[in-house]
Amino acid sequence: MTQMQPTVVIGGGLAGLTAARALRRAGVGVRVLEAAGEVGGRVRSRVLDGFTLDRGFQVLFTAYPAVGRELDLARLDLVTLPPGAVIMSPGGRERVGDPVRDPKSLPTTLRARTFSLKDKLLVGKLAAELSGVPAAHLLLGDDEPTGDFLRRFGFSERAIGRFFAPFFGGIFLKRDLSTSARLFRYYFRMLLSGRTTLPRGGMGRVTQGLAEGLDVTLGARVEALSAREDGVTVRLADGTLEASRVIVATDPPEVARLTGVSAPSALTGVGSTYLYFAATRPLDDERRLLLNAEPGVINNAIWVSNVNPLLAPEGQHLLVVTVLGVPEDDAALETAVRAELGAWYGMAAAALRLLAVERIPFAQFAQPPGFAAHLLPHRTPLPNVVIASEATSMSSIQGAMESGEQAAACLLGRGGRARGA
């Protein structure tokens, strides 16, 4: 006779691990099934030639409400990225920052020609307006494309094209600023309210910490679910499990396969590609995000070893380049990226050694204006089966963790929180 598992969580990414921890805190027995050989989903790290490579360039916003509820930030040993960015072009660079939190950035920010005097005043006005509103309320009300909002607010085309497009293109993985203005305002508020950080051991420390103490089975791909009023049969390649309840915490295509609940076409996948370069001598001492102000292949880049030296072996340096989309030809991609880096660093860029190329075809789902009306529900038509996925909330660390909390609340018979809270 198959032993009954109280609750099974399918998927060991942020949403699944957060749901499992919430259930365990409530005294519920829970088992996590992860198809891969490690937990983490899109939030994990690997070591290659002594370099610690995150799966894509990711950062942790400490102002995310779910981060404060679920993570022990002291144990993560966070390092903080300076606020602002460096706007890169063949003609030079402009460093812009937050003079309130980083007074040393005031002179370069004032000199930056990307922002007119009006633009600089508008940044202060926008910050003041958003700081006075509860963060979750920024996700409510009328919506429009981010680009339309910025123009209506009065920002110049130069500021929009050279700063907002690459900076928020790196967050939304879409440089055209067609993403929801609600989300833009929410992320702007997160940037204002907290720190932008990296764990010293890599972003994988986030999900490793969430997995501590949980009953996790790796290499366990679920083939199918058979749900009844008295429980759920979970069919694996090598047998079956009987569970009282199941949380499906996977990406939308797997959610659809297992539950029959499909994400609307409005929530299509958005991909991104990352190139990791090693250097034996530093080409740049900048710790801020580097934004490509010109149309090209690179959207943004960062010398992560300048922020966190532990990510590279002693005497080595690590540059991570973000490319939007998933170009297939490695050689052509490397050539194009090197050409743009050459415009920034001259002949020194030729000495960069390519460590790896990471393609993530489904890095996010698209979040156009009004996307919230198309989000997946937590509950499914299958009895005793609920969904934990960022596709129930927003495509972010906050969205995934919040979804895990709310899926657990559904099983526990409790009301969920407002989105973004």
C-alpha positions in Angstrom: 0.0 0.0 0.0 1.4 3.4 -1.0 2.0 5.7 2.0 0.0 8.9 2.0 2.1 12.1 1.7 0.2 15.0 3.5 1.1 17.6 0.9 3.3 17.5 -2.1 4.8 20.5 -3.8 5.9 20.0 -7.4 8.8 22.3 -8.2 11.7 23.4 -6.1 12.0 27.0 -7.3 11.2 30.2 -5.4 7.5 29.7 -5.4 7.5 26.0 -4.4 10.1 26.4 -1.7 8.3 29.4 -0.2 5.0 27.5 -0.2 6.6 24.5 1.4 8.2 26.6 4.2 4.9 28.4 4.9 3.2 25.0 5.2 5.9 23.6 7.5 5.6 26.7 9.7 1.9 25.9 10.0 2.7 22.3 11.1 1.8 20.7 7.8 3.9 17.8 6.6 5.2 18.6 3.1 7.4 17.0 0.5 9.0 18.8 -2.4 9.5 17.1 -5.8 12.1 18.8 -8.1 12.7 17.5 -11.6 16.2 18.9 -11.9 19.3 17.8 -10.0 19.2 20.8 -7.8 16.7 23.3 -6.3 16.4 26.9 -7.4 14.7 27.0 -10.8 15.8 30.3 -12.3 17.5 31.4 -9.1 20.6 29.3 -8.8 24.3 29.5 -9.2 27.1 27.2 -10.5 30.9 27.2 -10.3 32.9 27.1 -13.5 36.7 27.4 -13.5 36.5 28.9 -10.0 34.0 31.5 -11.0 30.5 31.6 -9.4 28.0 32.2 -12.2 24.4 33.0 -11.4 21.8 31.8 -13.8 21.5 35.2 -15.6 22.2 38.5 -14.0 19.8 38.8 -11.0 19.7 41.0 -7.9 17.8 40.9 -4.7 15.7 44.0 -3.8 15.6 44.1 0.0 12.4 46.2 -0.2 10.4 43.3 -1.6 7.8 42.6 1.1 8.0 38.8 0.6 11.8 39.0 1.0 11.4 40.6 4.4 9.0 38.0 5.5 10.7 34.8 4.2 14.5 35.4 4.0 17.1 35.7 6.7 19.0 38.6 5.1 21.8 38.5 7.7 22.6 34.9 6.8 22.7 35.7 3.1 25.6 38.0 3.7 24.5 40.6 1.2 26.7 43.1 -0.7 25.0 46.3 -2.0 25.2 47.7 -5.5 25.6 51.5 -5.6 22.3 53.1 -6.6 22.2 54.4 -10.1 24.0 53.3 -13.3 26.6 54.3 -15.8 25.4 55.2 -19.3 27.9 53.9 -21.8 28.4 55.0 -25.4 31.4 55.1 -27.8 31.7 58.8 -26.9 32.3 58.2 -23.2 30.3 57.4 -20.1 28.0 59.3 -17.7 27.6 58.1 -14.0 24.2 58.9 -12.5 23.2 58.0 -9.0 21.0 58.8 -6.0 22.6 61.8 -4.3 20.5 61.3 -1.2 22.0 57.8 -0.6 25.2 58.3 -2.4 26.3 62.0 -2.0 29.6 61.3 -3.9 27.5 60.7 -7.1 26.1 64.3 -7.0 28.7 66.0 -9.2 28.6 63.4 -12.0 24.8 63.2 -11.8 24.5 67.0 -12.2 26.9 66.9 -15.2 25.2 64.0 -17.0 23.8 65.3 -20.3 21.4 62.3 -20.8 19.1 64.1 -18.3 18.2 67.7 -18.9 17.6 69.9 -15.8 13.9 69.3 -16.3 14.5 65.5 -16.3 16.5 65.7 -13.1 13.7 67.7 -11.4 11.2 65.2 -12.7 13.1 62.2 -11.2 12.8 64.0 -7.8 9.2 64.7 -8.3 8.4 61.1 -9.3 10.4 59.7 -6.3 8.4 62.0 -3.9 5.1 61.0 -5.4 5.8 57.3 -5.3 7.3 57.3 -1.8 4.0 58.6 -0.4 1.9 55.7 -1.6 1.8 52.2 -0.1 3.7 49.9 -2.5 0.8 47.5 -3.2 -1.4 50.5 -4.2 1.0 51.2 -7.1 -0.3 48.0 -8.7 -3.8 49.3 -8.8 -5.7 51.8 -11.0 -5.4 52.7 -14.6 -2.5 51.3 -16.7 -0.6 52.2 -19.8 2.8 51.3 -21.4 5.8 52.5 -19.3 7.0 54.6 -22.2 3.7 56.4 -22.5 3.7 57.1 -18.8 7.3 58.6 -18.9 6.4 60.9 -21.8 3.2 62.0 -20.2 5.1 62.7 -17.0 7.4 65.0 -19.1 10.7 63.1 -19.5 12.7 63.8 -22.6 13.2 61.3 -25.4 16.9 61.4 -24.6 16.4 60.4 -21.0 13.9 57.7 -22.0 16.1 56.2 -24.7 19.5 56.4 -23.0 18.5 55.6 -19.4 15.0 54.3 -18.8 15.0 51.9 -21.8 18.2 50.0 -21.0 17.8 50.2 -17.2 14.2 48.9 -17.0 14.8 46.8 -20.1 17.1 44.8 -17.9 14.3 44.4 -15.3 11.4 43.7 -17.8 13.7 42.0 -20.4 12.0 44.3 -23.0 13.7 47.5 -24.0 10.8 49.0 -25.8 9.1 50.1 -22.5 5.8 48.5 -23.5 5.5 46.9 -20.1 2.9 47.9 -17.6 3.5 51.4 -16.0 2.0 50.0 -12.8 5.0 47.6 -12.6 7.4 50.4 -13.5 6.2 52.5 -10.6 6.3 49.5 -8.3 9.9 48.7 -9.2 10.9 52.4 -9.0 9.5 52.4 -5.5 11.4 49.2 -4.6 14.6 50.8 -5.8 13.9 53.9 -3.6 12.8 52.0 -0.5 15.6 49.4 -0.1 18.9 48.2 -1.3 19.8 46.4 -4.5 22.0 43.5 -3.4 23.8 40.2 -4.2 24.5 37.4 -1.7 28.3 36.9 -1.5 28.0 33.3 -2.4 25.8 34.0 -5.4 22.0 34.2 -5.9 21.7 30.5 -5.5 22.2 31.1 -1.7 18.6 32.5 -1.7 17.0 29.2 -2.8 19.5 27.1 -0.9 18.5 28.9 2.3 14.8 28.4 1.6 15.4 24.6 1.0 17.2 24.1 4.3 15.2 21.7 6.5 12.7 20.7 3.8 12.1 17.2 2.6 13.2 17.6 -1.0 13.5 14.8 -3.6 15.6 15.8 -6.7 15.4 14.2 -10.1 11.7 13.6 -9.6 9.7 14.6 -12.7 6.0 14.3 -12.3 4.3 12.7 -15.3 0.7 13.3 -14.4 -1.8 14.0 -11.6 -5.0 12.2 -10.9 -7.1 14.3 -8.4 -10.0 13.1 -6.4 -12.1 14.6 -3.5 -10.1 12.5 -1.0 -6.6 13.1 -2.4 -4.3 13.2 -5.4 -2.2 10.5 -7.1 1.1 11.8 -8.3 2.6 9.7 -11.0 6.4 9.7 -11.4 8.6 7.9 -13.9 9.4 5.3 -11.2 6.1 4.9 -9.4 3.3 6.9 -7.7 2.7 8.9 -4.5 -0.6 9.5 -2.8 -1.0 13.0 -1.4 -3.8 14.7 0.4 -3.1 17.9 -1.5 -0.7 19.2 -4.2 0.8 22.5 -5.0 2.0 22.8 -8.6 4.9 25.3 -8.5 6.3 25.2 -12.0 6.5 27.5 -15.0 3.3 28.2 -16.9 3.8 25.5 -19.6 4.3 22.8 -16.9 1.3 24.2 -15.0 -0.8 23.7 -18.1 0.5 20.2 -18.7 -0.3 19.0 -15.1 -3.5 21.0 -14.3 -5.0 21.9 -17.6 -4.9 25.6 -16.6 -3.2 27.5 -19.4 -1.8 31.0 -19.3 -3.6 33.3 -21.7 -1.7 34.3 -24.8 -1.2 37.7 -23.3 1.3 36.2 -20.9 3.8 34.9 -23.5 7.3 34.0 -22.4 10.2 36.5 -22.7 13.7 35.2 -23.1 17.2 36.5 -22.3 20.8 35.5 -22.8 23.8 36.1 -20.7 27.5 36.0 -21.6 30.1 35.6 -18.8 33.6 36.9 -19.5 36.8 36.5 -17.4 39.6 38.9 -17.3 43.1 38.6 -15.8 43.3 42.4 -15.3 40.4 44.8 -14.6 39.2 46.8 -17.6 37.0 48.8 -15.3 36.7 49.6 -11.6 33.0 50.6 -11.8 30.6 48.8 -9.4 27.5 50.2 -10.9 25.3 48.7 -13.7 26.6 49.6 -17.2 23.8 50.6 -19.6 24.2 50.5 -23.3 22.9 53.9 -24.5 23.1 52.9 -28.1 20.9 50.5 -30.1 22.8 47.2 -30.2 23.2 43.7 -28.9 24.2 44.5 -25.3 21.4 45.9 -23.1 23.5 46.1 -19.9 26.5 44.7 -18.3 28.2 44.6 -14.9 31.6 43.8 -13.4 30.1 41.7 -10.7 33.5 40.9 -9.2 33.9 44.6 -8.5 30.8 44.3 -6.3 31.6 40.9 -4.9 35.2 39.7 -5.3 34.3 36.2 -4.0 32.6 35.5 -7.4 35.9 35.2 -9.1 39.2 33.4 -8.3 41.9 35.6 -6.8 43.5 37.8 -9.4 40.6 37.3 -11.8 37.6 39.4 -12.8 34.1 38.6 -13.9 31.9 40.6 -16.4 28.3 39.6 -17.0 26.6 40.9 -20.2 22.8 40.8 -20.7 21.4 40.4 -24.2 17.6 40.5 -24.6 16.1 37.6 -26.5 17.7 34.3 -27.3 20.0 34.5 -30.3 21.0 31.0 -31.4 24.5 31.4 -33.0 27.1 31.5 -30.3 29.9 32.6 -32.6 27.9 35.5 -34.1 26.6 36.6 -30.7 30.1 36.6 -29.2 31.5 38.6 -32.2 28.7 41.2 -31.9 29.1 41.5 -28.1 32.9 41.9 -28.4 32.5 44.6 -31.0 30.3 46.6 -28.6 32.6 46.0 -25.7 35.5 47.2 -27.9 33.7 50.5 -28.4 33.7 50.8 -24.6 37.2 49.5 -23.7 39.2 49.6 -26.9 41.7 46.9 -27.7 41.7 45.7 -24.1 38.3 44.0 -24.8 40.0 41.5 -27.0 41.7 39.9 -23.9 38.3 39.0 -22.4 37.9 35.2 -22.2 34.3 33.9 -22.8 33.5 31.5 -19.9 29.9 30.6 -20.8 26.7 31.6 -22.6 23.4 31.0 -20.7 20.1 31.1 -22.6 16.9 31.3 -20.7 14.0 31.0 -23.2 11.3 31.6 -20.5 13.0 34.1 -18.2 9.8 36.0 -17.5 6.3 36.2 -18.9 5.3 39.4 -20.8 3.6 42.0 -18.6 1.9 44.5 -20.8 -0.6 47.1 -19.5 -3.6 45.3 -17.9 -1.6 42.0 -17.6 -3.1 41.5 -14.1 -6.5 40.7 -15.7 -4.9 37.6 -17.3 -3.0 36.1 -14.3 -3.6 32.5 -13.4 -5.8 31.7 -10.4 -4.3 29.8 -7.5 -7.2 27.3 -7.5 -7.6 24.8 -10.3 -10.6 22.7 -11.5 -8.8 19.7 -10.0 -9.8 19.0 -6.4 -7.0 19.5 -3.8 -4.6 21.0 -6.4 -3.5 24.6 -6.3 -1.0 26.7 -8.3 2.1 28.5 -7.0 3.6 30.5 -9.8 4.7 34.0 -10.5 2.1 33.9 -13.2 -0.5 34.3 -10.4 1.2 37.6 -9.4 4.1 39.3 -11.3 7.2 38.0 -12.9 9.8 38.7 -10.3 11.3 37.3 -7.1 8.5 39.1 -5.2 5.9 37.6 -7.4 7.2 34.0 -7.1 7.6 34.2 -3.3 4.3 35.9 -2.8 2.6 33.3 -4.9 4.1 30.5 -2.8 2.7 32.2 0.3 -0.7 32.6 -1.1 -0.9 29.0 -2.5 -0.1 27.8 1.1 -2.8 30.1 2.4 -5.3 28.6 0.0 -4.5 25.1 1.4 -4.7 26.3 4.9 -8.0 28.0 4.4 -6.7 31.5 5.0 -7.2 34.6 2.9 -4.2 35.8 0.8 -2.5 39.1 0.8 -3.0 41.9 -1.7 -0.7 41.6 -4.7 2.7 43.2 -4.2 2.2 43.5 -0.4 
